Amino acid sequence: MITRIRLQNFKAFKDAEINLTNLNLFTGLNGMGKFSFLQSLLLLRQSEPNFIPAIKGLVLKGEIIDLGKGKDIYHINAENDFIKFELTFCFFTFCCHLPQK
């Protein structure tokens, strides 16, 4: 089970850390990141067959989700040229640091 996710420079998230439990409810105004959060999980799931997205790259257009071009997934005010996904599971943390190409 994922217990925490950190997103940097991904869509609506410049730098966000979200703690998760068995049941989570996401509410808020439009454009605040509810769907961007779900898109991050779908993107990682879609790219998972590559095993290491930092080497093979993220699969932006696939059967699960289509996020357009690489520039479309970067935060509009990103100060760095990378996207970072950090997922903490019960016993380990997975971190993927992806430079902009």
Order of alpha helices (4+ residues) and beta strands (2+ residues): beta-beta-alpha-alpha-beta-beta
